[in-house]
């Protein structure tokens, strides 16, 4: 299977750890191999006659590998640029791939519109792509100046500038601390609130430089990495979408079908780990109960006891894959 996966370059997901290295020329990294593609597709085990939902199609890397394995694909992405690129990359597969601009949390609505009740698998590759990071107009990058946006779906109401300029200091502390795991969360929030009184934050480098004043430079990692990550996750409600998407997609799996999730952040991985654990447990027990009770959510079997991580070769070829973790579970009757 590995020899078939990468006949043409595609997007890869980088995850929440936004660009740490110095910027390169855009053509060097706009399209790359998706992370853990061979492992994910092997464990997903797609087969001819089945329909797999790729909830984060990006440039089409995982989708193309699934199509080559014989399954058809419903490919979703909330980013219209990703859908346009995937449509171009996957045009040769014709009607075997259906593309829709949508967040995977709303996959049930798309499936209902298409008259599809059950699916033969699902895959989520979370995070942000290199293409999104390096397009300054999207506002994700700390290295290239652009509007302070960070919306995966440009039609969404809330952007990063609105958040930074209107959220209270306590709300900003919560975001930087809980989503970015930023030790300097309180000091960053305090400085933002102070500076925005004189002039609102409207550009990415304006905010990145302000954060650098607080955090300072240490090594190659940009000092605003964790704060930018936190803002992006809040703007796009990424953890909420993940929790809802797992429920929606698992409910649609036919018996024996699998769901594969690639995460890049400990908070995401914890959500996936706990969801698979809670849905793989036949019985629940509590000290106050006289006896164990059957778990009403019991509908999965964990395929990966521990997360699968990129090998040394992949980490060398793609340093941004180093934080990736793959978990897979199977629907049971």
N, C-alpha and C positions, 0 to 999 in steps of 0.2 A: 504493500500500500504506500509506503513512504516515497517510492520513486514516482508515484502518480500525483502526489499532493501538490507539488509546486512547479508546474510548467510555466507559470507566469507570476510575476511579483504581485503581491496584494498588500492591503493594509494589515498592520498588526496593532493589537491593543497594548498600550503601555501601562494602563492602570493609573491609580490616583497619584503615584509618585511622579509628578510632572518634571519636565526636563531639568536634569542636574548638571549635565555637561555643557560646555560652551557650544553655541549654535554652529551648525554646519550649513552648507548650502542645501537648499530645500530638495533639490533633485537627488541628494544622497540618501534620503530616508522617507520620501513621500509614500512609497509603496514597499512593503516588506512582508516577510512570512508571518502568518499569525502564530501566536505563542501556543506551544503544546498541541499543535494541530494533529500530528500523527497519533499521539496518545489519546487525545480527546475523541477522535473519530473511531479509533480501534475499540475503545471502551463503550462508546455510544452504540456501536454495532448496527449501523443503518443497513437496510436491505431493500432490494427491489420490491416495489409495491407499497412501501410505507411512505408516510409523509412526516418529515422532521421540521420542527419550528426552530429556525435560527433567530433568536430574539435580538441579536446584536450583529447584524450582517457586516458592518464596516465596509471594506472593499470587496468582500465576498470570499475570503480565504477558506473559512470553515465550510461555508455553503458549497463551494466548488468541490471540496474533498468529499462531502456527503453525497453530492450528485454523482461523483465518480464511483462511489461505492454502490450506486444503484437506486438510492431513495430519491424521492421528490422533496422539495423544500419550500416552505413558506418563510420568506426572509423578511424580517422586520428591522427597522431602525428609526429612531426618532429624528435623526439628522437627515435632512433632505439631500445634502451633498453626498452622504454615504449611499443613499438609495440610488442616486443618479450614477455614481461610480460603479456600484454593484450591477446595475442594469446594463451598463456598457461591458463590464468584465464577463458577465454571465449570459450575454445575449445568445451565444451559440447553443444554450440548453433549452431555449424556446419555452414551451409551456410546462416544462418540468420544474421551473422555479417561478414562484409568485412573489412579487415584491410589494410591500406596503410600508408607507411612512407611519410608524406608530411606536410608542413605547411598549416594551414587552409586557408591562403590567396590564396592558389592555388587549393581550393576545386573544382572550376569550371573545371579545367583541368582533375582532377580525375573523376568527374561526366561525362565529355564528353567521356573519355576513356571507361567508363562503359555503355555509351549510356543512361544515366539518364538525363532527362530534368528538372524535377521538384522534389522537396523533401517535405516530410511531417513534417519537423521541423529541427531545428539546435540548438546545445548547445555548448557553449564555457566556459571552466573553466580555467581562466588565471592564470599566475604565474608560480612558480617553485615547484616541488614536494619534499617531504621529502627525497625520494630516491636519487634525484639529489643532494640535499643539502649535504647529508651525505656520498656520494661517493666522497672521496677526489680527486680522479683522474679526476673528472669532473670540478674541480676548482671553484665551487660556494661557498664553505664554508669558513667562517672566523675562524672557530674553528679547522679545520683539515687541515694540510698542504698538498698541492698538486700543480700541475701545474696551472698557472694563465690562465685558459681557458675560462670557462663560456659559451661555445657554447651549445645550445640545440641540434643542429644538428652537430655532430662531423665532418661532411664533409664540413661545411661552411668554407669560406676562412679566415675571420677575427676572431681572438680571443682576449681576454682581455689583454694579454701580449703585443701583437702588438699595441693595442690601447694605453696602458699606456706608452709604450716606444717610440711611434712615433708621437702621436697627439701633437699639439702645446699646450702651456699653456692655451691660450684662448679657444681652443676646449675642453680641460679638464674642465675648469671652466664651460662652457656651459653644459656639460654632468652632472657634479655634482650638478649644480644649478637647471637646468631645469628638469632633470629626477629623481635626488635623493632628490631635495628640501633641499640640504645640506647647512646650513648657513655658514659653513667654506669652501665652495667650492674653493674660491680664494686661501686660505692658503694651502689647500690640494694639489691643482694643482701646486702651486709654489714649495712645498716641493718635489713632485714627479719629476718635471723637474730638480730640483737641484740634487736629489739623483741619478737619472738615468744616470747622466753624469759619475759617478764613477762606477756604476754597474747596468745593466738592471734589471728590475723587472721580475722575472720568476716564483715565487711561491706565493701562496695565503697569507700565514702568513707573508711573507716579506712585502707585501703591507699593510696587516691589521695592523701590528705593526707600520709602518710608519704613517698611518692615525691616529692611537691612539696617537701618539706623538703630533699631531695637535689638535685633538678633546678632548682627555682626557677621563677618565672613569666617567660616571654618571649613577648610578643605574645598572640594570641588562642588559640593552640594550648595545650591542657591539657598540663601537664608529665608527666602519667602516660600519655599517649596511646600511646607506643611500648611501654611496659612492659605495659599492659593488652592491647594487640594481641598481644604475644608470649605472654602467659599464655593468651589465648583460642585462639591457634593451636596451642599445646602441648596444652591440655585436649582439643581436638577432633581432634588429629593431622591438621591440615588439609593440610599438605604431603604427608604419607604417603598420605592419601586421594586427593589430586590425582594423584600418580604412579600409584597403582593404578587409579584411575578412568579415566585416559587409556588405559591398556593394555586395560582391560576393554571400554570403549566402542568403541575403535578396532577391536578384534578382531571386534566384532559388526556393524560397518558393512557394508552391501552395497556392491558396486563402484559408484562414482559418488556415493555418499552422503557427506555432509560432517559434520565436527565443529567446533563453534564454542565458544570459551572466552573469557569475559570475566574478566580479572584486575584486582586493585586494589593489588597489591603487587609489588615487584621480584622477590622470591623466587618468587612464583607465576608471574609472567610468564617468568622464566628457565626454570622447569621446562617450561612449555608450549612455549616457543621451542626448547629443546633437544630435546624429544620430537618435535616436528614436523620439526626438522632431521634428527635421527637416523633417522626413519622415512621421510624423503623422499630419502635418499641411496642410489643404486643400488649403489655400490661403496664398500668400505672399504679404506683403505690405511695401512700403517704402515712406518716405515723398515726394520724388521727383516724384512719380508715380501719375497720375491723379486718378487711382482707383486700388484696389487690383488685383493681377494676380494669376491665378491658379498655384499651386505649382507642377512643373513637377516631383518632387521626392515623391509626396504623394502616399504612398503604404503601410503604416503601421497604426495600432491602438495600442496605448500603453495599455498593460494589467496591468502593475504596475505603478501607479501614483508616488509612492515613492519606493525607493529600499527596498527589503526585506533583513533583516539582521539575522544572527544566533540568536537563543534564548539563554537564560541563561544556559540551560543544555548543549547545544552544545559548547558554549564558555568555560564552565568549563571542559568538556571532551576533547576539542581540542582548547587550547588557541590561536593557530595560525589562527583560523577561525574568530577571533574577528574583523578583518578589511574587511571581505567579504561582498559584496553587490550583490544582484541578481536583474536584470531587465529583463522584458519579453515584447515582442511586437508581434502582430499578423498581418499577411499579409492580405490585403483587395483587393478587385477587382478594 
